[in-house]
Amino acid sequence: MATVEERVKAVTARVLKLDPDEIKPEDSFTADLGAESVQSIELVAMFEEEFGIEMEEDAALSVETVGKAAEFIAQVCKEQGVVTDVS
């Protein structure tokens, strides 16, 4: 199974129509990847669907980079009892 970060990159690439290999953890969703506000909301919804979690929208939208999103999502998964790393 892919890591949380790999899954975040895959969802981001799908929503923003980018090459996942070009997305870096330090990339800002808006400044570097060009996400607009509507796309940011779509990203939150897609991350929830991908990981089977529910995120507080304002907190999720305040996350600025791909790496921080992976950390945030991993924490939410842990809090909600969702297993993310299955070997």
Residue pairs with C-beta under 8 A, 6 or more apart in sequence:
1 85
1 86
1 87
2 10
3 70
3 84
3 85
4 51
4 70
4 73
4 74
4 77
4 84
4 85
5 25
5 66
5 67
5 70
7 50
7 51
8 47
8 66
8 69
8 70
8 73
9 20
9 23
9 66
10 20
11 43
11 46
11 47
11 50
12 18
12 20
12 23
12 29
12 33
12 43
12 66
12 69
13 19
13 20
13 23
14 46
15 35
15 39
15 42
15 43
15 46
16 33
16 34
16 35
16 39
16 43
18 33
23 33
23 66
24 66
25 65
25 66
25 67
25 70
26 65
26 66
26 67
27 33
27 65
27 66
28 64
28 65
29 35
29 40
29 43
29 63
29 64
29 65
29 66
29 69
30 36
30 40
30 64
33 66
35 43
40 61
41 57
41 61
44 55
44 57
44 60
44 61
47 53
47 55
47 60
47 69
47 73
48 54
48 55
51 73
51 76
51 77
51 82
51 84
52 82
53 73
53 76
53 77
53 80
53 82
54 80
55 72
55 73
55 76
59 72
60 72
63 69
63 72
73 84
74 84
76 82
77 83
77 84
78 84
